[in-house]
């Protein structure tokens, strides 16, 4: 970021992925907030779903166990519907 961007923020969301016998992986997304009109301050829900889809692509055949904190987006109806739609069991 540039020093002149007063109030600009960068947020990160990530997943640490472990699989026995394999190297661990870090899958993450960055969100840049530049204080533009109408711009979302926090991660958009679609970015979380893209991160989960990337994890499935990079870890074929593996199950994902999510450990969420109490952030509202993690408990949202949209996230629950996405997880339920992509759950294998």
PyMOL Python script that loads the backbone (N, CA, C, O; Angstrom):
from pymol import cmd

cmd.read_pdbstr("""\
ATOM      1  N   UNK A   1       0.838  -1.174   0.000  1.00  0.00           N
ATOM      2  CA  UNK A   1       0.000   0.000   0.000  1.00  0.00           C
ATOM      3  C   UNK A   1       0.879   1.230   0.000  1.00  0.00           C
ATOM      4  O   UNK A   1       2.040   1.190   0.405  1.00  0.00           O
ATOM      5  N   UNK A   2       0.313   2.301  -0.453  1.00  0.00           N
ATOM      6  CA  UNK A   2       1.025   3.567  -0.482  1.00  0.00           C
ATOM      7  C   UNK A   2       0.718   4.350   0.788  1.00  0.00           C
ATOM      8  O   UNK A   2      -0.368   4.225   1.354  1.00  0.00           O
ATOM      9  N   UNK A   3       1.666   5.146   1.228  1.00  0.00           N
ATOM     10  CA  UNK A   3       1.496   5.914   2.446  1.00  0.00           C
ATOM     11  C   UNK A   3       0.328   6.887   2.400  1.00  0.00           C
ATOM     12  O   UNK A   3      -0.200   7.251   3.450  1.00  0.00           O
ATOM     13  N   UNK A   4      -0.088   7.317   1.222  1.00  0.00           N
ATOM     14  CA  UNK A   4      -1.153   8.286   1.108  1.00  0.00           C
ATOM     15  C   UNK A   4      -2.548   7.707   1.181  1.00  0.00           C
ATOM     16  O   UNK A   4      -3.520   8.460   1.105  1.00  0.00           O
ATOM     17  N   UNK A   5      -2.687   6.417   1.322  1.00  0.00           N
ATOM     18  CA  UNK A   5      -4.004   5.781   1.357  1.00  0.00           C
ATOM     19  C   UNK A   5      -4.502   5.700   2.786  1.00  0.00           C
ATOM     20  O   UNK A   5      -4.504   4.629   3.393  1.00  0.00           O
ATOM     21  N   UNK A   6      -4.923   6.826   3.318  1.00  0.00           N
ATOM     22  CA  UNK A   6      -5.410   6.880   4.695  1.00  0.00           C
ATOM     23  C   UNK A   6      -6.667   6.024   4.852  1.00  0.00           C
ATOM     24  O   UNK A   6      -7.655   6.216   4.144  1.00  0.00           O
ATOM     25  N   UNK A   7      -6.614   5.098   5.767  1.00  0.00           N
ATOM     26  CA  UNK A   7      -7.763   4.247   6.033  1.00  0.00           C
ATOM     27  C   UNK A   7      -7.849   3.010   5.164  1.00  0.00           C
ATOM     28  O   UNK A   7      -8.756   2.199   5.354  1.00  0.00           O
ATOM     29  N   UNK A   8      -6.941   2.833   4.218  1.00  0.00           N
ATOM     30  CA  UNK A   8      -6.953   1.642   3.380  1.00  0.00           C
ATOM     31  C   UNK A   8      -6.569   0.430   4.231  1.00  0.00           C
ATOM     32  O   UNK A   8      -5.770   0.539   5.160  1.00  0.00           O
ATOM     33  N   UNK A   9      -7.145  -0.712   3.901  1.00  0.00           N
ATOM     34  CA  UNK A   9      -6.880  -1.931   4.669  1.00  0.00           C
ATOM     35  C   UNK A   9      -6.669  -3.116   3.739  1.00  0.00           C
ATOM     36  O   UNK A   9      -7.165  -3.143   2.613  1.00  0.00           O
ATOM     37  N   UNK A  10      -5.930  -4.080   4.232  1.00  0.00           N
ATOM     38  CA  UNK A  10      -5.794  -5.357   3.554  1.00  0.00           C
ATOM     39  C   UNK A  10      -6.167  -6.424   4.566  1.00  0.00           C
ATOM     40  O   UNK A  10      -5.588  -6.494   5.650  1.00  0.00           O
ATOM     41  N   UNK A  11      -7.138  -7.253   4.208  1.00  0.00           N
ATOM     42  CA  UNK A  11      -7.545  -8.363   5.062  1.00  0.00           C
ATOM     43  C   UNK A  11      -7.113  -9.661   4.403  1.00  0.00           C
ATOM     44  O   UNK A  11      -6.996  -9.744   3.181  1.00  0.00           O
ATOM     45  N   UNK A  12      -6.879 -10.671   5.227  1.00  0.00           N
ATOM     46  CA  UNK A  12      -6.499 -11.974   4.702  1.00  0.00           C
ATOM     47  C   UNK A  12      -7.366 -13.048   5.345  1.00  0.00           C
ATOM     48  O   UNK A  12      -7.653 -13.003   6.541  1.00  0.00           O
ATOM     49  N   UNK A  13      -7.772 -14.001   4.539  1.00  0.00           N
ATOM     50  CA  UNK A  13      -8.467 -15.191   5.024  1.00  0.00           C
ATOM     51  C   UNK A  13      -7.690 -16.377   4.483  1.00  0.00           C
ATOM     52  O   UNK A  13      -7.277 -16.376   3.323  1.00  0.00           O
ATOM     53  N   UNK A  14      -7.490 -17.375   5.305  1.00  0.00           N
ATOM     54  CA  UNK A  14      -6.679 -18.483   4.843  1.00  0.00           C
ATOM     55  C   UNK A  14      -7.051 -19.810   5.465  1.00  0.00           C
ATOM     56  O   UNK A  14      -7.770 -19.889   6.462  1.00  0.00           O
ATOM     57  N   UNK A  15      -6.538 -20.834   4.844  1.00  0.00           N
ATOM     58  CA  UNK A  15      -6.734 -22.212   5.303  1.00  0.00           C
ATOM     59  C   UNK A  15      -5.377 -22.892   5.329  1.00  0.00           C
ATOM     60  O   UNK A  15      -4.596 -22.772   4.385  1.00  0.00           O
ATOM     61  N   UNK A  16      -5.101 -23.594   6.395  1.00  0.00           N
ATOM     62  CA  UNK A  16      -3.911 -24.431   6.466  1.00  0.00           C
ATOM     63  C   UNK A  16      -4.406 -25.856   6.257  1.00  0.00           C
ATOM     64  O   UNK A  16      -5.273 -26.337   6.987  1.00  0.00           O
ATOM     65  N   UNK A  17      -3.853 -26.519   5.265  1.00  0.00           N
ATOM     66  CA  UNK A  17      -4.339 -27.844   4.879  1.00  0.00           C
ATOM     67  C   UNK A  17      -3.274 -28.891   5.161  1.00  0.00           C
ATOM     68  O   UNK A  17      -2.122 -28.763   4.747  1.00  0.00           O
ATOM     69  N   UNK A  18      -3.685 -29.921   5.870  1.00  0.00           N
ATOM     70  CA  UNK A  18      -2.788 -31.028   6.221  1.00  0.00           C
ATOM     71  C   UNK A  18      -3.371 -32.324   5.703  1.00  0.00           C
ATOM     72  O   UNK A  18      -4.581 -32.545   5.753  1.00  0.00           O
ATOM     73  N   UNK A  19      -2.482 -33.187   5.199  1.00  0.00           N
ATOM     74  CA  UNK A  19      -2.880 -34.517   4.749  1.00  0.00           C
ATOM     75  C   UNK A  19      -1.734 -35.454   5.101  1.00  0.00           C
ATOM     76  O   UNK A  19      -0.589 -35.196   4.730  1.00  0.00           O
ATOM     77  N   UNK A  20      -2.023 -36.526   5.805  1.00  0.00           N
ATOM     78  CA  UNK A  20      -0.954 -37.447   6.202  1.00  0.00           C
ATOM     79  C   UNK A  20      -0.109 -37.885   5.003  1.00  0.00           C
ATOM     80  O   UNK A  20      -0.636 -38.290   3.966  1.00  0.00           O
ATOM     81  N   UNK A  21       1.199 -37.796   5.167  1.00  0.00           N
ATOM     82  CA  UNK A  21       2.114 -38.221   4.113  1.00  0.00           C
ATOM     83  C   UNK A  21       2.359 -37.187   3.028  1.00  0.00           C
ATOM     84  O   UNK A  21       3.111 -37.457   2.092  1.00  0.00           O
ATOM     85  N   UNK A  22       1.745 -36.004   3.123  1.00  0.00           N
ATOM     86  CA  UNK A  22       1.902 -34.955   2.124  1.00  0.00           C
ATOM     87  C   UNK A  22       2.382 -33.668   2.789  1.00  0.00           C
ATOM     88  O   UNK A  22       2.297 -33.509   4.007  1.00  0.00           O
ATOM     89  N   UNK A  23       2.881 -32.765   1.973  1.00  0.00           N
ATOM     90  CA  UNK A  23       3.288 -31.459   2.481  1.00  0.00           C
ATOM     91  C   UNK A  23       2.051 -30.638   2.845  1.00  0.00           C
ATOM     92  O   UNK A  23       1.002 -30.762   2.212  1.00  0.00           O
ATOM     93  N   UNK A  24       2.186 -29.816   3.851  1.00  0.00           N
ATOM     94  CA  UNK A  24       1.080 -28.935   4.222  1.00  0.00           C
ATOM     95  C   UNK A  24       0.958 -27.824   3.179  1.00  0.00           C
ATOM     96  O   UNK A  24       1.913 -27.505   2.470  1.00  0.00           O
ATOM     97  N   UNK A  25      -0.234 -27.250   3.107  1.00  0.00           N
ATOM     98  CA  UNK A  25      -0.487 -26.172   2.148  1.00  0.00           C
ATOM     99  C   UNK A  25      -1.182 -25.018   2.848  1.00  0.00           C
ATOM    100  O   UNK A  25      -1.934 -25.204   3.804  1.00  0.00           O
ATOM    101  N   UNK A  26      -0.913 -23.834   2.351  1.00  0.00           N
ATOM    102  CA  UNK A  26      -1.610 -22.639   2.794  1.00  0.00           C
ATOM    103  C   UNK A  26      -2.363 -22.087   1.597  1.00  0.00           C
ATOM    104  O   UNK A  26      -1.763 -21.759   0.573  1.00  0.00           O
ATOM    105  N   UNK A  27      -3.667 -21.989   1.729  1.00  0.00           N
ATOM    106  CA  UNK A  27      -4.506 -21.424   0.677  1.00  0.00           C
ATOM    107  C   UNK A  27      -5.105 -20.157   1.266  1.00  0.00           C
ATOM    108  O   UNK A  27      -5.710 -20.192   2.338  1.00  0.00           O
ATOM    109  N   UNK A  28      -4.940 -19.048   0.572  1.00  0.00           N
ATOM    110  CA  UNK A  28      -5.402 -17.788   1.160  1.00  0.00           C
ATOM    111  C   UNK A  28      -5.935 -16.846   0.087  1.00  0.00           C
ATOM    112  O   UNK A  28      -5.692 -17.025  -1.106  1.00  0.00           O
ATOM    113  N   UNK A  29      -6.655 -15.854   0.544  1.00  0.00           N
ATOM    114  CA  UNK A  29      -7.174 -14.792  -0.304  1.00  0.00           C
ATOM    115  C   UNK A  29      -6.938 -13.463   0.399  1.00  0.00           C
ATOM    116  O   UNK A  29      -7.028 -13.372   1.624  1.00  0.00           O
ATOM    117  N   UNK A  30      -6.638 -12.441  -0.379  1.00  0.00           N
ATOM    118  CA  UNK A  30      -6.479 -11.093   0.143  1.00  0.00           C
ATOM    119  C   UNK A  30      -7.651 -10.238  -0.317  1.00  0.00           C
ATOM    120  O   UNK A  30      -8.175 -10.418  -1.416  1.00  0.00           O
ATOM    121  N   UNK A  31      -8.050  -9.316   0.530  1.00  0.00           N
ATOM    122  CA  UNK A  31      -9.100  -8.353   0.171  1.00  0.00           C
ATOM    123  C   UNK A  31      -8.556  -6.962   0.449  1.00  0.00           C
ATOM    124  O   UNK A  31      -8.189  -6.640   1.578  1.00  0.00           O
ATOM    125  N   UNK A  32      -8.509  -6.145  -0.587  1.00  0.00           N
ATOM    126  CA  UNK A  32      -8.013  -4.779  -0.472  1.00  0.00           C
ATOM    127  C   UNK A  32      -9.201  -3.836  -0.344  1.00  0.00           C
ATOM    128  O   UNK A  32     -10.085  -3.826  -1.201  1.00  0.00           O
ATOM    129  N   UNK A  33      -9.222  -3.056   0.706  1.00  0.00           N
ATOM    130  CA  UNK A  33     -10.263  -2.056   0.912  1.00  0.00           C
ATOM    131  C   UNK A  33      -9.610  -0.689   0.775  1.00  0.00           C
ATOM    132  O   UNK A  33      -8.690  -0.355   1.522  1.00  0.00           O
ATOM    133  N   UNK A  34     -10.086   0.098  -0.180  1.00  0.00           N
ATOM    134  CA  UNK A  34      -9.463   1.393  -0.471  1.00  0.00           C
ATOM    135  C   UNK A  34     -10.383   2.574  -0.181  1.00  0.00           C
ATOM    136  O   UNK A  34     -10.126   3.690  -0.633  1.00  0.00           O
ATOM    137  N   UNK A  35     -11.449   2.332   0.569  1.00  0.00           N
ATOM    138  CA  UNK A  35     -12.392   3.379   0.974  1.00  0.00           C
ATOM    139  C   UNK A  35     -13.130   3.999  -0.201  1.00  0.00           C
ATOM    140  O   UNK A  35     -13.450   5.187  -0.173  1.00  0.00           O
ATOM    141  N   UNK A  36     -13.401   3.216  -1.224  1.00  0.00           N
ATOM    142  CA  UNK A  36     -14.166   3.711  -2.363  1.00  0.00           C
ATOM    143  C   UNK A  36     -15.654   3.613  -2.055  1.00  0.00           C
ATOM    144  O   UNK A  36     -16.081   2.752  -1.285  1.00  0.00           O
ATOM    145  N   UNK A  37     -16.425   4.479  -2.648  1.00  0.00           N
ATOM    146  CA  UNK A  37     -17.868   4.493  -2.429  1.00  0.00           C
ATOM    147  C   UNK A  37     -18.472   3.153  -2.841  1.00  0.00           C
ATOM    148  O   UNK A  37     -18.224   2.664  -3.944  1.00  0.00           O
ATOM    149  N   UNK A  38     -19.263   2.564  -1.950  1.00  0.00           N
ATOM    150  CA  UNK A  38     -19.922   1.293  -2.225  1.00  0.00           C
ATOM    151  C   UNK A  38     -19.046   0.067  -2.083  1.00  0.00           C
ATOM    152  O   UNK A  38     -19.524  -1.055  -2.250  1.00  0.00           O
ATOM    153  N   UNK A  39     -17.777   0.257  -1.777  1.00  0.00           N
ATOM    154  CA  UNK A  39     -16.852  -0.873  -1.649  1.00  0.00           C
ATOM    155  C   UNK A  39     -17.062  -1.572  -0.315  1.00  0.00           C
ATOM    156  O   UNK A  39     -17.239  -0.917   0.713  1.00  0.00           O
ATOM    157  N   UNK A  40     -17.043  -2.865  -0.328  1.00  0.00           N
ATOM    158  CA  UNK A  40     -17.225  -3.671   0.875  1.00  0.00           C
ATOM    159  C   UNK A  40     -15.938  -3.660   1.706  1.00  0.00           C
ATOM    160  O   UNK A  40     -14.846  -3.870   1.177  1.00  0.00           O
ATOM    161  N   UNK A  41     -16.079  -3.414   3.009  1.00  0.00           N
ATOM    162  CA  UNK A  41     -14.922  -3.366   3.899  1.00  0.00           C
ATOM    163  C   UNK A  41     -14.385  -4.770   4.150  1.00  0.00           C
ATOM    164  O   UNK A  41     -13.173  -4.983   4.138  1.00  0.00           O
ATOM    165  N   UNK A  42     -15.267  -5.712   4.374  1.00  0.00           N
ATOM    166  CA  UNK A  42     -14.848  -7.075   4.706  1.00  0.00           C
ATOM    167  C   UNK A  42     -14.891  -7.970   3.472  1.00  0.00           C
ATOM    168  O   UNK A  42     -15.327  -7.550   2.399  1.00  0.00           O
ATOM    169  N   UNK A  43     -14.437  -9.194   3.638  1.00  0.00           N
ATOM    170  CA  UNK A  43     -14.451 -10.160   2.550  1.00  0.00           C
ATOM    171  C   UNK A  43     -15.869 -10.393   2.065  1.00  0.00           C
ATOM    172  O   UNK A  43     -16.776 -10.579   2.877  1.00  0.00           O
ATOM    173  N   UNK A  44     -16.076 -10.387   0.764  1.00  0.00           N
ATOM    174  CA  UNK A  44     -17.397 -10.757   0.248  1.00  0.00           C
ATOM    175  C   UNK A  44     -17.597 -12.267   0.398  1.00  0.00           C
ATOM    176  O   UNK A  44     -16.632 -13.027   0.315  1.00  0.00           O
ATOM    177  N   UNK A  45     -18.830 -12.705   0.618  1.00  0.00           N
ATOM    178  CA  UNK A  45     -19.085 -14.152   0.780  1.00  0.00           C
ATOM    179  C   UNK A  45     -18.551 -14.985  -0.380  1.00  0.00           C
ATOM    180  O   UNK A  45     -18.076 -16.101  -0.168  1.00  0.00           O
ATOM    181  N   UNK A  46     -18.621 -14.467  -1.582  1.00  0.00           N
ATOM    182  CA  UNK A  46     -18.147 -15.226  -2.747  1.00  0.00           C
ATOM    183  C   UNK A  46     -16.656 -15.534  -2.653  1.00  0.00           C
ATOM    184  O   UNK A  46     -16.201 -16.541  -3.196  1.00  0.00           O
ATOM    185  N   UNK A  47     -15.898 -14.689  -1.979  1.00  0.00           N
ATOM    186  CA  UNK A  47     -14.461 -14.937  -1.849  1.00  0.00           C
ATOM    187  C   UNK A  47     -14.186 -16.147  -0.950  1.00  0.00           C
ATOM    188  O   UNK A  47     -13.254 -16.912  -1.198  1.00  0.00           O
ATOM    189  N   UNK A  48     -14.993 -16.310   0.082  1.00  0.00           N
ATOM    190  CA  UNK A  48     -14.852 -17.505   0.932  1.00  0.00           C
ATOM    191  C   UNK A  48     -15.177 -18.766   0.135  1.00  0.00           C
ATOM    192  O   UNK A  48     -14.475 -19.772   0.248  1.00  0.00           O
ATOM    193  N   UNK A  49     -16.233 -18.714  -0.665  1.00  0.00           N
ATOM    194  CA  UNK A  49     -16.594 -19.902  -1.438  1.00  0.00           C
ATOM    195  C   UNK A  49     -15.521 -20.213  -2.481  1.00  0.00           C
ATOM    196  O   UNK A  49     -15.233 -21.384  -2.730  1.00  0.00           O
ATOM    197  N   UNK A  50     -14.925 -19.189  -3.094  1.00  0.00           N
ATOM    198  CA  UNK A  50     -13.837 -19.439  -4.055  1.00  0.00           C
ATOM    199  C   UNK A  50     -12.624 -20.059  -3.372  1.00  0.00           C
ATOM    200  O   UNK A  50     -11.939 -20.898  -3.958  1.00  0.00           O
ATOM    201  N   UNK A  51     -12.358 -19.651  -2.139  1.00  0.00           N
ATOM    202  CA  UNK A  51     -11.235 -20.230  -1.414  1.00  0.00           C
ATOM    203  C   UNK A  51     -11.504 -21.710  -1.112  1.00  0.00           C
ATOM    204  O   UNK A  51     -10.600 -22.537  -1.235  1.00  0.00           O
ATOM    205  N   UNK A  52     -12.718 -22.046  -0.723  1.00  0.00           N
ATOM    206  CA  UNK A  52     -13.065 -23.445  -0.465  1.00  0.00           C
ATOM    207  C   UNK A  52     -13.008 -24.265  -1.752  1.00  0.00           C
ATOM    208  O   UNK A  52     -12.563 -25.412  -1.736  1.00  0.00           O
ATOM    209  N   UNK A  53     -13.452 -23.688  -2.856  1.00  0.00           N
ATOM    210  CA  UNK A  53     -13.374 -24.389  -4.141  1.00  0.00           C
ATOM    211  C   UNK A  53     -11.920 -24.615  -4.551  1.00  0.00           C
ATOM    212  O   UNK A  53     -11.586 -25.666  -5.098  1.00  0.00           O
ATOM    213  N   UNK A  54     -11.062 -23.643  -4.293  1.00  0.00           N
ATOM    214  CA  UNK A  54      -9.639 -23.800  -4.599  1.00  0.00           C
ATOM    215  C   UNK A  54      -9.031 -24.925  -3.771  1.00  0.00           C
ATOM    216  O   UNK A  54      -8.200 -25.687  -4.266  1.00  0.00           O
ATOM    217  N   UNK A  55      -9.440 -25.029  -2.521  1.00  0.00           N
ATOM    218  CA  UNK A  55      -8.939 -26.103  -1.664  1.00  0.00           C
ATOM    219  C   UNK A  55      -9.347 -27.467  -2.222  1.00  0.00           C
ATOM    220  O   UNK A  55      -8.541 -28.398  -2.238  1.00  0.00           O
ATOM    221  N   UNK A  56     -10.585 -27.585  -2.676  1.00  0.00           N
ATOM    222  CA  UNK A  56     -11.030 -28.856  -3.270  1.00  0.00           C
ATOM    223  C   UNK A  56     -10.241 -29.195  -4.526  1.00  0.00           C
ATOM    224  O   UNK A  56      -9.934 -30.363  -4.762  1.00  0.00           O
ATOM    225  N   UNK A  57      -9.909 -28.200  -5.332  1.00  0.00           N
ATOM    226  CA  UNK A  57      -9.149 -28.442  -6.556  1.00  0.00           C
ATOM    227  C   UNK A  57      -7.711 -28.845  -6.254  1.00  0.00           C
ATOM    228  O   UNK A  57      -7.152 -29.711  -6.926  1.00  0.00           O
ATOM    229  N   UNK A  58      -7.115 -28.219  -5.244  1.00  0.00           N
ATOM    230  CA  UNK A  58      -5.719 -28.500  -4.922  1.00  0.00           C
ATOM    231  C   UNK A  58      -5.541 -29.756  -4.091  1.00  0.00           C
ATOM    232  O   UNK A  58      -4.441 -30.305  -4.024  1.00  0.00           O
ATOM    233  N   UNK A  59      -6.612 -30.217  -3.454  1.00  0.00           N
ATOM    234  CA  UNK A  59      -6.546 -31.400  -2.603  1.00  0.00           C
ATOM    235  C   UNK A  59      -7.590 -32.418  -3.059  1.00  0.00           C
ATOM    236  O   UNK A  59      -8.527 -32.707  -2.315  1.00  0.00           O
ATOM    237  N   UNK A  60      -7.448 -32.958  -4.250  1.00  0.00           N
ATOM    238  CA  UNK A  60      -8.470 -33.868  -4.780  1.00  0.00           C
ATOM    239  C   UNK A  60      -8.627 -35.111  -3.909  1.00  0.00           C
ATOM    240  O   UNK A  60      -7.649 -35.692  -3.437  1.00  0.00           O
ATOM    241  N   UNK A  61      -9.862 -35.492  -3.715  1.00  0.00           N
ATOM    242  CA  UNK A  61     -10.161 -36.699  -2.948  1.00  0.00           C
ATOM    243  C   UNK A  61     -10.093 -36.524  -1.448  1.00  0.00           C
ATOM    244  O   UNK A  61     -10.423 -37.448  -0.703  1.00  0.00           O
ATOM    245  N   UNK A  62      -9.679 -35.376  -0.997  1.00  0.00           N
ATOM    246  CA  UNK A  62      -9.572 -35.143   0.435  1.00  0.00           C
ATOM    247  C   UNK A  62     -10.814 -34.468   0.994  1.00  0.00           C
ATOM    248  O   UNK A  62     -11.515 -33.742   0.288  1.00  0.00           O
ATOM    249  N   UNK A  63     -11.073 -34.714   2.252  1.00  0.00           N
ATOM    250  CA  UNK A  63     -12.169 -34.045   2.929  1.00  0.00           C
ATOM    251  C   UNK A  63     -11.642 -32.775   3.583  1.00  0.00           C
ATOM    252  O   UNK A  63     -10.477 -32.697   3.973  1.00  0.00           O
ATOM    253  N   UNK A  64     -12.507 -31.798   3.693  1.00  0.00           N
ATOM    254  CA  UNK A  64     -12.146 -30.537   4.337  1.00  0.00           C
ATOM    255  C   UNK A  64     -12.921 -30.441   5.644  1.00  0.00           C
ATOM    256  O   UNK A  64     -14.143 -30.584   5.671  1.00  0.00           O
ATOM    257  N   UNK A  65     -12.203 -30.202   6.705  1.00  0.00           N
ATOM    258  CA  UNK A  65     -12.818 -29.980   8.015  1.00  0.00           C
ATOM    259  C   UNK A  65     -12.621 -28.499   8.323  1.00  0.00           C
ATOM    260  O   UNK A  65     -11.496 -28.032   8.498  1.00  0.00           O
ATOM    261  N   UNK A  66     -13.731 -27.771   8.386  1.00  0.00           N
ATOM    262  CA  UNK A  66     -13.662 -26.341   8.669  1.00  0.00           C
ATOM    263  C   UNK A  66     -13.783 -26.092  10.159  1.00  0.00           C
ATOM    264  O   UNK A  66     -14.624 -26.678  10.841  1.00  0.00           O
ATOM    265  N   UNK A  67     -12.929 -25.213  10.647  1.00  0.00           N
ATOM    266  CA  UNK A  67     -13.025 -24.750  12.031  1.00  0.00           C
ATOM    267  C   UNK A  67     -13.196 -23.240  11.932  1.00  0.00           C
ATOM    268  O   UNK A  67     -12.237 -22.506  11.694  1.00  0.00           O
ATOM    269  N   UNK A  68     -14.428 -22.793  12.119  1.00  0.00           N
ATOM    270  CA  UNK A  68     -14.757 -21.382  11.993  1.00  0.00           C
ATOM    271  C   UNK A  68     -14.682 -20.693  13.349  1.00  0.00           C
ATOM    272  O   UNK A  68     -14.850 -21.320  14.395  1.00  0.00           O
ATOM    273  N   UNK A  69     -14.431 -19.409  13.307  1.00  0.00           N
ATOM    274  CA  UNK A  69     -14.621 -18.602  14.506  1.00  0.00           C
ATOM    275  C   UNK A  69     -16.074 -18.126  14.492  1.00  0.00           C
ATOM    276  O   UNK A  69     -16.884 -18.669  13.741  1.00  0.00           O
ATOM    277  N   UNK A  70     -16.412 -17.160  15.276  1.00  0.00           N
ATOM    278  CA  UNK A  70     -17.805 -16.741  15.396  1.00  0.00           C
ATOM    279  C   UNK A  70     -18.134 -15.564  14.476  1.00  0.00           C
ATOM    280  O   UNK A  70     -19.101 -14.846  14.729  1.00  0.00           O
ATOM    281  N   UNK A  71     -17.364 -15.355  13.433  1.00  0.00           N
ATOM    282  CA  UNK A  71     -17.604 -14.273  12.492  1.00  0.00           C
ATOM    283  C   UNK A  71     -18.956 -14.473  11.807  1.00  0.00           C
ATOM    284  O   UNK A  71     -19.308 -15.593  11.436  1.00  0.00           O
ATOM    285  N   UNK A  72     -19.694 -13.409  11.644  1.00  0.00           N
ATOM    286  CA  UNK A  72     -21.042 -13.486  11.085  1.00  0.00           C
ATOM    287  C   UNK A  72     -21.112 -14.177   9.735  1.00  0.00           C
ATOM    288  O   UNK A  72     -22.024 -14.970   9.503  1.00  0.00           O
ATOM    289  N   UNK A  73     -20.175 -13.898   8.840  1.00  0.00           N
ATOM    290  CA  UNK A  73     -20.208 -14.522   7.511  1.00  0.00           C
ATOM    291  C   UNK A  73     -20.046 -16.032   7.599  1.00  0.00           C
ATOM    292  O   UNK A  73     -20.598 -16.763   6.777  1.00  0.00           O
ATOM    293  N   UNK A  74     -19.299 -16.504   8.582  1.00  0.00           N
ATOM    294  CA  UNK A  74     -19.115 -17.946   8.745  1.00  0.00           C
ATOM    295  C   UNK A  74     -20.410 -18.622   9.180  1.00  0.00           C
ATOM    296  O   UNK A  74     -20.630 -19.797   8.886  1.00  0.00           O
ATOM    297  N   UNK A  75     -21.258 -17.889   9.873  1.00  0.00           N
ATOM    298  CA  UNK A  75     -22.528 -18.433  10.354  1.00  0.00           C
ATOM    299  C   UNK A  75     -23.712 -18.052   9.463  1.00  0.00           C
ATOM    300  O   UNK A  75     -24.857 -18.348   9.804  1.00  0.00           O
ATOM    301  N   UNK A  76     -23.452 -17.402   8.332  1.00  0.00           N
ATOM    302  CA  UNK A  76     -24.522 -16.897   7.483  1.00  0.00           C
ATOM    303  C   UNK A  76     -25.285 -18.012   6.772  1.00  0.00           C
ATOM    304  O   UNK A  76     -24.790 -19.125   6.599  1.00  0.00           O
ATOM    305  N   UNK A  77     -26.481 -17.679   6.378  1.00  0.00           N
ATOM    306  CA  UNK A  77     -27.321 -18.625   5.645  1.00  0.00           C
ATOM    307  C   UNK A  77     -26.668 -18.992   4.309  1.00  0.00           C
ATOM    308  O   UNK A  77     -26.681 -20.155   3.907  1.00  0.00           O
ATOM    309  N   UNK A  78     -26.103 -18.005   3.631  1.00  0.00           N
ATOM    310  CA  UNK A  78     -25.465 -18.261   2.336  1.00  0.00           C
ATOM    311  C   UNK A  78     -24.305 -19.249   2.466  1.00  0.00           C
ATOM    312  O   UNK A  78     -24.153 -20.139   1.629  1.00  0.00           O
ATOM    313  N   UNK A  79     -23.486 -19.096   3.510  1.00  0.00           N
ATOM    314  CA  UNK A  79     -22.356 -20.006   3.702  1.00  0.00           C
ATOM    315  C   UNK A  79     -22.852 -21.399   4.061  1.00  0.00           C
ATOM    316  O   UNK A  79     -22.310 -22.390   3.571  1.00  0.00           O
ATOM    317  N   UNK A  80     -23.869 -21.489   4.904  1.00  0.00           N
ATOM    318  CA  UNK A  80     -24.440 -22.787   5.276  1.00  0.00           C
ATOM    319  C   UNK A  80     -24.983 -23.501   4.042  1.00  0.00           C
ATOM    320  O   UNK A  80     -24.772 -24.703   3.875  1.00  0.00           O
ATOM    321  N   UNK A  81     -25.685 -22.764   3.175  1.00  0.00           N
ATOM    322  CA  UNK A  81     -26.229 -23.358   1.965  1.00  0.00           C
ATOM    323  C   UNK A  81     -25.124 -23.844   1.029  1.00  0.00           C
ATOM    324  O   UNK A  81     -25.240 -24.908   0.420  1.00  0.00           O
ATOM    325  N   UNK A  82     -24.050 -23.055   0.918  1.00  0.00           N
ATOM    326  CA  UNK A  82     -22.924 -23.474   0.069  1.00  0.00           C
ATOM    327  C   UNK A  82     -22.285 -24.755   0.604  1.00  0.00           C
ATOM    328  O   UNK A  82     -22.027 -25.693  -0.149  1.00  0.00           O
ATOM    329  N   UNK A  83     -22.034 -24.781   1.913  1.00  0.00           N
ATOM    330  CA  UNK A  83     -21.407 -25.959   2.508  1.00  0.00           C
ATOM    331  C   UNK A  83     -22.304 -27.185   2.374  1.00  0.00           C
ATOM    332  O   UNK A  83     -21.830 -28.268   2.031  1.00  0.00           O
ATOM    333  N   UNK A  84     -23.590 -27.018   2.642  1.00  0.00           N
ATOM    334  CA  UNK A  84     -24.522 -28.144   2.513  1.00  0.00           C
ATOM    335  C   UNK A  84     -24.584 -28.659   1.074  1.00  0.00           C
ATOM    336  O   UNK A  84     -24.652 -29.867   0.849  1.00  0.00           O
ATOM    337  N   UNK A  85     -24.561 -27.757   0.111  1.00  0.00           N
ATOM    338  CA  UNK A  85     -24.633 -28.144  -1.296  1.00  0.00           C
ATOM    339  C   UNK A  85     -23.384 -28.880  -1.762  1.00  0.00           C
ATOM    340  O   UNK A  85     -23.435 -29.647  -2.724  1.00  0.00           O
ATOM    341  N   UNK A  86     -22.266 -28.651  -1.085  1.00  0.00           N
ATOM    342  CA  UNK A  86     -20.998 -29.267  -1.510  1.00  0.00           C
ATOM    343  C   UNK A  86     -20.500 -30.333  -0.529  1.00  0.00           C
ATOM    344  O   UNK A  86     -19.374 -30.815  -0.651  1.00  0.00           O
ATOM    345  N   UNK A  87     -21.317 -30.686   0.414  1.00  0.00           N
ATOM    346  CA  UNK A  87     -20.937 -31.687   1.399  1.00  0.00           C
ATOM    347  C   UNK A  87     -21.078 -33.087   0.794  1.00  0.00           C
ATOM    348  O   UNK A  87     -21.998 -33.362   0.024  1.00  0.00           O
ATOM    349  N   UNK A  88     -20.144 -33.957   1.164  1.00  0.00           N
ATOM    350  CA  UNK A  88     -20.172 -35.330   0.659  1.00  0.00           C
ATOM    351  C   UNK A  88     -20.669 -36.319   1.709  1.00  0.00           C
ATOM    352  O   UNK A  88     -20.684 -37.525   1.464  1.00  0.00           O
ATOM    353  N   UNK A  89     -21.055 -35.849   2.810  1.00  0.00           N
ATOM    354  CA  UNK A  89     -21.500 -36.810   3.802  1.00  0.00           C
ATOM    355  C   UNK A  89     -21.849 -36.187   5.040  1.00  0.00           C
ATOM    356  O   UNK A  89     -22.247 -36.870   5.984  1.00  0.00           O
TER     357      UNK A  89
END
""", "prot")
cmd.dss("prot")
cmd.show_as("cartoon", "prot")
cmd.util.cbc("prot")
cmd.orient("prot")
